[in-house]
Amino acid sequence: MTTFVDRVELHVAAGNGGHGCASVHREKFKPLGGPDGGNGGRGGDVTLVVDQSVTTLLEYHHGPHRKATNGKPGEGGNRSGKDGQDLVLVVPDGTVVLDKQGNVLADLVGHGTTFVAAQGGRGGLGNAALASARRKAPGFALLGEPGDMRDLVLELKTVADVALVGYPSAGKSSLISVLSAAKPKIADYPFTTLVPNLGVVTAGSTVYTVADVPGLIPGASQGRGLGLEFLRHVERCSVLVHVLDTATLESDRDPVSDLDIIEEELAQYGGLGNRPRVVVLNKIDVPDGKDLAEMVRPDLESRGYRVFEVSAVARTGLKELSFALAELVAQARAARPQEESTRIVIRPKAVDDAGFTVTREADEMYRVRGEKPERWVRQTDFNNDEAVGYLADRLNRLGVEDELLKAGARAGDGVAIGPEENAVVFDWEPTMMSGAEMLGRRGEDHRMEAPRPAAQRRKDRQAERDEAEREFDDFDPF
């Protein structure tokens, strides 16, 4: 059964925002108490959080679909809906988040590092929040926005200071088991190590981690064997250790040729050319192995490598190796740029940025794209004429109608708001009045206005009678 997974596809969906409520306060002796619809609750976010106690992505291999809860709708009596509960997904240290196209969205390193993978939708405003001095009795509310839905790829890249690389059965697992307290599987056949193993080594005042990467063979960078699957675990390591087998039973292999082949695979993979290298000639406890190590050591040192002769079985040469690795790790840590304090970057919008664009397409079609127009469309209940009229007002105030005129749009031309796969399309009519607007300004209810003085009421009634008499005098039935 698989117990280690370092790459998964994750499908996340944030919660939808709750709809706003359109409600009017009703009370005895107060038939028109005003709008009291509450706002909808916010949808829950989906957040990835690094937890150092987690070492694999196995949980998401078995359950790749994750969804946060939706926000609750608002209610009458100015009661807002409950926010949706955020969904927190724990991931191992060193997880890289990518989209389906392979673009890196986040590199999660360090305990507690977070990334909002999908953001919950906003809750819709109730009619109480939409009321104003001009719009005293809104008969509509805004819909909640849908939450984000994203398809992500999670890749685990082991966070370690030193990586042990080499052919299968070169003794990497044995070496990490004696350098640290790690207990990897050790056997006398190739590809014993199927997953990376981590061990913690203490050398003097320096504590560092060592990763045992599954064995590499020719063609590993192109996917042969297990190399391509686990070469990503070498990327974060500061030091590479070539573990070379000096007692191999294969006649066509020797330490120098093994080193050349592994270096070629690392070069083909790319991005590892600047890492310091150390060569470990392992298995010198075997007589032929000791002789071969002494024979090839001058050649390796002439190439600029630091060479150590060790035996994981006899535990010889390990102290010098561990302190040499500690020195290289300390140098690599000192060379890293210091983390800067948090800076607030302000990027003001350009003065001529209208917040939307209008483009002309084929067949007399115009497309409106922008954050605000598209969000307003999602919030509109198109079954409510007053809500549609409110959307038209908002678009007009934003300047969409003026831009359509400048782009050459004429009455009857098609206008689409939003992306091609999910757009609202309508036939444009400049300064078109909705049914609610014909009856009066949207949201106004004269019954809720302050009572007029008696003298003003008498004056208004007299003006209405005079107007009716003039219309009767002008009427000629013949």
Solvent accessible surface area in square Angstrom, and as a share of the most:
residue,aa,sasa,rsa
1,M,206,0.92
2,T,74,0.43
3,T,100,0.58
4,F,39,0.16
5,V,15,0.09
6,D,7,0.04
7,R,117,0.43
8,V,8,0.05
9,E,75,0.34
10,L,0,0.00
11,H,53,0.24
12,V,3,0.02
13,A,13,0.10
14,A,2,0.02
15,G,0,0.00
16,N,61,0.31
17,G,6,0.05
18,G,4,0.04
19,H,93,0.42
20,G,13,0.12
21,C,28,0.17
22,A,56,0.43
23,S,26,0.16
24,V,53,0.30
25,H,64,0.29
26,R,183,0.67
27,E,92,0.41
28,K,155,0.66
29,F,185,0.77
30,K,99,0.42
31,P,105,0.66
32,L,70,0.35
33,G,31,0.30
34,G,6,0.06
35,P,27,0.17
36,D,12,0.06
37,G,1,0.01
38,G,5,0.05
39,N,50,0.26
40,G,10,0.10
41,G,2,0.02
42,R,89,0.32
43,G,0,0.00
44,G,0,0.00
45,D,26,0.13
46,V,0,0.00
47,T,20,0.12
48,L,0,0.00
49,V,31,0.18
50,V,1,0.01
51,D,38,0.19
52,Q,110,0.49
53,S,94,0.61
54,V,39,0.22
55,T,94,0.55
56,T,29,0.17
57,L,0,0.00
58,L,36,0.18
59,E,96,0.43
60,Y,4,0.01
61,H,98,0.44
62,H,115,0.51
63,G,23,0.22
64,P,39,0.25
65,H,133,0.59
66,R,50,0.18
67,K,111,0.47
68,A,4,0.03
69,T,73,0.43
70,N,69,0.35
71,G,7,0.07
72,K,117,0.50
73,P,77,0.48
74,G,8,0.08
75,E,91,0.41
76,G,18,0.17
77,G,45,0.43
78,N,98,0.50
79,R,145,0.53
80,S,78,0.50
81,G,13,0.12
82,K,154,0.65
83,D,76,0.39
84,G,7,0.06
85,Q,140,0.62
86,D,64,0.33
87,L,49,0.24
88,V,87,0.50
89,L,6,0.03
90,V,53,0.30
91,V,0,0.00
92,P,3,0.02
93,D,31,0.16
94,G,0,0.00
95,T,0,0.00
96,V,6,0.04
97,V,0,0.00
98,L,24,0.12
99,D,27,0.14
100,K,101,0.43
101,Q,144,0.64
102,G,44,0.42
103,N,86,0.44
104,V,95,0.55
105,L,61,0.30
106,A,17,0.13
107,D,77,0.40
108,L,4,0.02
109,V,66,0.38
110,G,27,0.26
111,H,120,0.53
112,G,38,0.37
113,T,46,0.27
114,T,81,0.47
115,F,42,0.17
116,V,72,0.41
117,A,0,0.00
118,A,1,0.01
119,Q,116,0.51
120,G,10,0.10
121,G,5,0.05
122,R,128,0.47
123,G,20,0.19
124,G,0,0.00
125,L,73,0.36
126,G,0,0.00
127,N,1,0.00
128,A,33,0.25
129,A,54,0.42
130,L,11,0.05
131,A,38,0.30
132,S,56,0.36
133,A,90,0.70
134,R,156,0.57
135,R,42,0.15
136,K,80,0.34
137,A,26,0.20
138,P,2,0.01
139,G,42,0.40
140,F,4,0.02
141,A,13,0.10
142,L,6,0.03
143,L,51,0.25
144,G,8,0.08
145,E,12,0.06
146,P,76,0.48
147,G,10,0.10
148,D,64,0.33
149,M,160,0.71
150,R,83,0.30
151,D,68,0.35
152,L,2,0.01
153,V,9,0.05
154,L,0,0.00
155,E,28,0.12
156,L,9,0.05
157,K,35,0.15
158,T,9,0.06
159,V,55,0.31
160,A,7,0.05
161,D,15,0.08
162,V,0,0.00
163,A,0,0.00
164,L,0,0.00
165,V,1,0.00
166,G,1,0.01
167,Y,21,0.08
168,P,14,0.09
169,S,52,0.34
170,A,1,0.00
171,G,13,0.12
172,K,11,0.05
173,S,13,0.09
174,S,24,0.16
175,L,0,0.00
176,I,0,0.00
177,S,22,0.14
178,V,31,0.18
179,L,22,0.11
180,S,16,0.10
181,A,87,0.68
182,A,17,0.13
183,K,177,0.75
184,P,17,0.11
185,K,130,0.55
186,I,94,0.48
187,A,40,0.31
188,D,141,0.73
189,Y,101,0.38
190,P,80,0.50
191,F,68,0.28
192,T,20,0.12
193,T,14,0.08
194,L,108,0.54
195,V,50,0.29
196,P,15,0.09
197,N,32,0.17
198,L,90,0.45
199,G,4,0.04
200,V,90,0.52
201,V,3,0.02
202,T,94,0.55
203,A,5,0.04
204,G,56,0.54
205,S,118,0.76
206,T,26,0.15
207,V,75,0.43
208,Y,2,0.01
209,T,38,0.22
210,V,0,0.00
211,A,0,0.00
212,D,0,0.00
213,V,0,0.00
214,P,0,0.00
215,G,3,0.03
216,L,0,0.00
217,I,28,0.14
218,P,51,0.32
219,G,20,0.19
220,A,0,0.00
221,S,14,0.09
222,Q,125,0.56
223,G,37,0.35
224,R,146,0.53
225,G,45,0.43
226,L,42,0.21
227,G,1,0.01
228,L,79,0.39
229,E,85,0.38
230,F,7,0.03
231,L,0,0.00
232,R,29,0.11
233,H,0,0.00
234,V,0,0.00
235,E,48,0.21
236,R,57,0.21
237,C,1,0.00
238,S,13,0.08
239,V,0,0.00
240,L,0,0.00
241,V,0,0.00
242,H,0,0.00
243,V,0,0.00
244,L,3,0.02
245,D,8,0.04
246,T,3,0.02
247,A,25,0.20
248,T,30,0.18
249,L,181,0.90
250,E,93,0.42
251,S,121,0.78
252,D,120,0.62
253,R,36,0.13
254,D,54,0.28
255,P,0,0.00
256,V,24,0.14
257,S,36,0.24
258,D,2,0.01
259,L,0,0.00
260,D,64,0.33
261,I,57,0.29
262,I,1,0.00
263,E,40,0.18
264,E,90,0.40
265,E,12,0.05
266,L,2,0.01
267,A,75,0.58
268,Q,102,0.45
269,Y,59,0.22
270,G,33,0.32
271,G,66,0.63
272,L,2,0.01
273,G,73,0.70
274,N,129,0.66
275,R,52,0.19
276,P,54,0.34
277,R,41,0.15
278,V,0,0.00
279,V,0,0.00
280,V,0,0.00
281,L,0,0.00
282,N,3,0.01
283,K,56,0.24
284,I,25,0.13
285,D,68,0.35
286,V,58,0.33
287,P,104,0.65
288,D,106,0.55
289,G,0,0.00
290,K,73,0.31
291,D,83,0.43
292,L,44,0.22
293,A,0,0.00
294,E,96,0.43
295,M,139,0.62
296,V,14,0.08
297,R,79,0.29
298,P,82,0.52
299,D,65,0.34
300,L,0,0.00
301,E,79,0.35
302,S,90,0.58
303,R,110,0.40
304,G,66,0.64
305,Y,41,0.16
306,R,105,0.38
307,V,8,0.05
308,F,30,0.12
309,E,29,0.13
310,V,0,0.00
311,S,1,0.00
312,A,8,0.06
313,V,122,0.70
314,A,54,0.42
315,R,160,0.58
316,T,64,0.37
317,G,27,0.26
318,L,21,0.10
319,K,144,0.61
320,E,107,0.48
321,L,0,0.00
322,S,12,0.08
323,F,95,0.40
324,A,6,0.04
325,L,1,0.00
326,A,6,0.05
327,E,87,0.39
328,L,23,0.11
329,V,0,0.00
330,A,46,0.36
331,Q,100,0.45
332,A,25,0.19
333,R,91,0.33
334,A,82,0.63
335,A,84,0.65
336,R,117,0.43
337,P,124,0.78
338,Q,153,0.68
339,E,171,0.77
340,E,134,0.60
341,S,94,0.61
342,T,133,0.78
343,R,174,0.64
344,I,157,0.80
345,V,88,0.51
346,I,139,0.70
347,R,198,0.72
348,P,114,0.72
349,K,154,0.65
350,A,65,0.50
351,V,158,0.91
352,D,120,0.62
353,D,74,0.38
354,A,55,0.43
355,G,29,0.28
356,F,17,0.07
357,T,80,0.46
358,V,31,0.18
359,T,71,0.41
360,R,144,0.52
361,E,69,0.31
362,A,80,0.62
363,D,140,0.73
364,E,67,0.30
365,M,49,0.22
366,Y,0,0.00
367,R,33,0.12
368,V,0,0.00
369,R,97,0.36
370,G,15,0.15
371,E,124,0.56
372,K,88,0.37
373,P,0,0.00
374,E,27,0.12
375,R,35,0.13
376,W,25,0.09
377,V,14,0.08
378,R,99,0.36
379,Q,11,0.05
380,T,9,0.05
381,D,44,0.23
382,F,94,0.39
383,N,145,0.74
384,N,41,0.21
385,D,97,0.50
386,E,31,0.14
387,A,2,0.02
388,V,51,0.30
389,G,1,0.01
390,Y,22,0.09
391,L,12,0.06
392,A,51,0.39
393,D,43,0.22
394,R,36,0.13
395,L,18,0.09
396,N,83,0.42
397,R,161,0.59
398,L,43,0.21
399,G,16,0.15
400,V,6,0.04
401,E,30,0.13
402,D,79,0.41
403,E,60,0.27
404,L,4,0.02
405,L,92,0.46
406,K,158,0.67
407,A,36,0.28
408,G,38,0.37
409,A,6,0.05
410,R,166,0.61
411,A,63,0.49
412,G,42,0.40
413,D,14,0.07
414,G,12,0.12
415,V,0,0.00
416,A,1,0.01
417,I,4,0.02
418,G,2,0.02
419,P,34,0.21
420,E,145,0.65
421,E,150,0.67
422,N,116,0.59
423,A,34,0.26
424,V,46,0.26
425,V,89,0.51
426,F,74,0.31
427,D,98,0.51
428,W,14,0.05
429,E,74,0.33
430,P,45,0.28
431,T,111,0.65
432,M,126,0.56
433,M,97,0.43
434,S,29,0.18
435,G,41,0.40
436,A,27,0.21
437,E,56,0.25
438,M,134,0.60
439,L,165,0.82
440,G,32,0.30
441,R,136,0.50
442,R,26,0.10
443,G,9,0.08
444,E,46,0.21
445,D,28,0.14
446,H,131,0.59
447,R,174,0.64
448,M,55,0.25
449,E,82,0.37
450,A,83,0.65
451,P,124,0.78
452,R,123,0.45
453,P,95,0.59
454,A,49,0.38
455,A,63,0.49
456,Q,75,0.33
457,R,93,0.34
458,R,138,0.50
459,K,139,0.59
460,D,36,0.19
461,R,119,0.44
462,Q,81,0.36
463,A,59,0.45
464,E,118,0.53
465,R,126,0.46
466,D,49,0.26
467,E,79,0.35
468,A,57,0.44
469,E,107,0.48
470,R,133,0.48
471,E,109,0.49
472,F,154,0.64
473,D,111,0.57
474,D,121,0.63
475,F,137,0.57
476,D,104,0.54
477,P,93,0.58
478,F,219,0.91
